[in-house]
Amino acid sequence: MNRRAFIKILELNGVYFDHHGSKHDIYKHKETGKIIPVPRHSEFSNEFLKDILKEIPRK
């Protein structure tokens, strides 16, 4: 999965961009405040996405 599609899924589940880190972009969940670091490389495995979505409440 490419980075753009991954971020779109996060945003649909209540996650927003917070700031740039040195090697990751930092996103936060609106309700819980959970911090989600997103690496800047272009491809993500589906397992990575599943692990992230387990940690945030989904709509």
RARA-V907927 format. One record per backbone hydrogen bond with DSSP energy under -0.5 kcal/mol. CO is the residue of the C=O (numbers start at 1). NH is the residue of the N-H. If there is no record, write none. Layout:
# RARA-V907927
co->CO nh->NH
co->CO nh->NH
This chain:
# RARA-V907927
co->1 nh->44
co->2 nh->6
co->3 nh->7
co->4 nh->8
co->5 nh->9
co->6 nh->10
co->7 nh->11
co->8 nh->12
co->9 nh->13
co->10 nh->13
co->10 nh->15
co->11 nh->14
co->14 nh->30
co->16 nh->28
co->19 nh->26
co->23 nh->40
co->24 nh->21
co->25 nh->27
co->25 nh->38
co->26 nh->18
co->26 nh->19
co->27 nh->36
co->28 nh->16
co->29 nh->33
co->34 nh->29
co->36 nh->27
co->37 nh->39
co->38 nh->25
co->42 nh->3
co->45 nh->49
co->46 nh->50
co->47 nh->51
co->48 nh->52
co->49 nh->53
co->50 nh->54
co->51 nh->55
co->52 nh->55
co->52 nh->56
